Structure formats: structure tokens, C-alpha cells
Amino acid sequence: MMSENYFQKRQKLRIGDQPFFVNFNNSTKHPRLESFTEMIIISCCPRLTVKSITFMIFLIDIAIYIGCFYYAGIDNNGELFTPNQKALFDFGQKYPYFIIYQKQFERFIGSMFLFANFKHILVSLVCLLVFGSYVEALIGFKKMFLIYIIGGYSGTLVSCLMSDSPGVDGTNPVASFLGVLFGFLLIKWDKWDYPGSGRTQMLMILMFGLTAIFTLGYIFTLVDTLAMVGSLLIGVLFIFGVFEEADDNRYASNDSYIAKIKQQNENNKCSRYFSLFLIIFYLVCGTLAFFFMRTPKII
């Protein structure tokens, strides 16, 4: 009876309702015929393509990281492959004092592409490829790029409001992607309530990613955990604000089904608008509070 219920629910799932970490059609090859690279891609980031914005961000992060070494060399007193402090500062390191008093506003964005050392960039880019590729497939490259900027900025803003310390925020956008996936999992939790859906496994994968990036904040002084928490929460609010149930072509002739989907979207309109309002309210009020109420010092 359990098996029948499982297959019945699987058949009723629409394309947009398939669990994002459980996809039995990722590969058409027999597992024994897959290369090691294919196995990694199929298992970890099956939706990643070289033309995706996720992969472009990946290349940009690596290019800037290498550019730091070319610009000012390696800090031999730091961790493995630690960029020189001069390079981090000149490339846009977060520094509240210089943002306010020197009007170096570009540091809000520049810090999102900087990493403290090799361990930091390794963990961050692995999480970017895995979770970023799913977010891009889920909401499209335009919204994905939007949450990359908004999520990264929001985390940096939290850090600037709470601390005068300089830092690098390359992990903030990854935290916002995890927030998007956490939020989407909450939205779909009841719909994926059937044996074999993998929703618990998906939750564990997201928790593993969250643990990985928060560990970076615990280990490295230049990585701010509060900033990642801010980006995570903005990611959750973002998916609550932009997600709508989509019509499936296979059900286009089913008037009652289409009416049900439209009614669900209409019922959720208030919560979507409220989520977007909270994001805008935080961005506006947080930015004003930083520039008009904070008096950061050089550290």
C-alpha cells in the first residue's frame, strides 16, 4: 500500500514540484559507465552548465583571487595562499570607516568577491557550484543574480552595522542561496510528504552546507558569521516574495486545476508582498542607519 501511494504521488508531481536534490533522470548512463567527473557533477550539481551565471561567478571569484596574488603577492604569515592585506584592501575589502568617511561605497560590492585564504575560497566555491546551480535552475538567472547582489549586500550591511572590523564577504551570496533553498523547502514541505521524496535528506544537505560556511566564520577573523546570517534570512524572504505556483502544460486543459493554482497564488499574494516589503524596509532603513547613525573607527 505504501508503494502504491508513493508511485501515485510521484505521477501527480508537476515539473516544478520535483525535489531539487532528488532527480532520478540526471544521467542516462549506467552508473558503472560514468567517469569520475560525470559522477561528481551528476551527484552534486547536475544542473550546472558552463553557460550558467553560477559558473561565470565561479570564474570571476577565481580570477579576482588570483589577481590579488599578482597584485601584491602572498602573505607568508597567514594561512595557505592568503592574499596580502594590501591587495584585499585595494580590491574592495569591507571596511566601515572608509565606506563612510572616504565614501568608498564600492566596498559593499567588492567585498563579495574577496576571500581570506585558500580554505575560505575552496569551501565557498564548492557551495556556490552546488547550491547556486540549484537556485539558478529554480528561479532563473535574472532572479538568481538579483539575490546574489541583494543577499551579498545585506550581509555586508549587517556586518557594518554591528562591527567596525574589516572583512571579506565572498561567502555571503552563498548564504543567501542556502536561504532561498531553505525557504523553498519550507514552501514545499507538505507537498513532498510521501515516502521517498527525499525532503529530509535535502534538509540534511542544506544543514551541511550551512555548517560548512558558518565554520569559516568561526575559524577566520576576516569572515563575519553575522553577515552570513543576514544573507541567509534575506534569501528566505526573497523566495517567499518571488515564488509562485506555475501552471504545468500537462494540466493545461484541466480548468479546475488551473483555477486551484491561480487561487493559491492569489491567497499567497499578501505574504509575498509582505516578504518583499521586509527586504526593502531592511535595505533602506539599514543603509540609512549605517550612514547617519554609525561612527566607525579604524581597526
Secondary structure, DSSP 8 states (H G I E B T S, - for coil): -HHHHHHHHHHH--GGGS-TT--TTS-SS-GGG--HHHHHHHHH-TT--TTSHHHHHHHHHHHHHHHHHHHH-B-TTSSTT-B-HHHHHHTT-B-HHHHHHS--TTHHHHGGG--SSHHHHHHHHHHIIIIIHHHHHHH-HHHHHHHHHHHHHHHHHHHHHH----B--TTHHHHHHHHHHHHHHHHHTTTT-STT--HHHHHHHHHHHHHHHHHHHHH-TTS-HHHHHHHHHHHHHHHHHH------GGGTT-HHHHHHHHHHHHHTHHHHHHHHHHHHHHHHHHHHHHHHH------
